[in-house]
Amino acid sequence: MSDHRADIGLSVQPLRAEATHFEPLVEDYFVAVCPDGHPLLAMDTVPWEALLRYPIIGVSRLSSTRAAIESVLKELSLEMDLMCEVSQIGTAGRMVAAGLGVAALPSLSFRQISAEGIGWRPLTAPHVPRSLGIITPSRGSPSAAATAMLELVREHAASLRVRFESGNATASYKGGGR
């Protein structure tokens, strides 16, 4: 993005943003993903410390998801019993469904991996929000095609807010515009 090879990007808020603008759209949070029948699914919310009592299926150390999880664990002075590390969130979901461990994943990713055999609960103590949004170059105006795409993305984010407020989604819209 900062080298001007793209008009827009969709991602979590970047750590370094000198040459880009970030417009938050959706607030995501982490959930405990467990196989059906797991004791943690009997809870309404799961403290991070409780999740870490079980073998963890972790996502790649190179991902923003893992970086956020590592930050939480450092803050809490906790370590995870990493059963294995995978590069795809879908792989983590299938391994959880097979009963090989549990995972901490962004709530929005659960919709991608939801399948028979797994359930989720919000992770708390602490609650860890993640802003997802639009990244654009700080300089210049987006192309007509990028502008049209941004309008569609903002409309979809607004529909997520409506579904969240009615209790049918796991994300909340933060609003915004340029």
Protein Blocks (a to p, Z undefined) as FASTA:
>chain_A
ZZopafbdcddddfblklbccddfbdcdddddddehiaklmpmbdcfklmmmpccddddf
kbmklmmmmmmmmmnopacddfbacfbfklmmmmmmnopaccdddfklmmmmgcghiacd
ddehiacdddddddddfedcddfklmmmmmmmmmmmmmmmmmmmnopacbdcebdaZZ
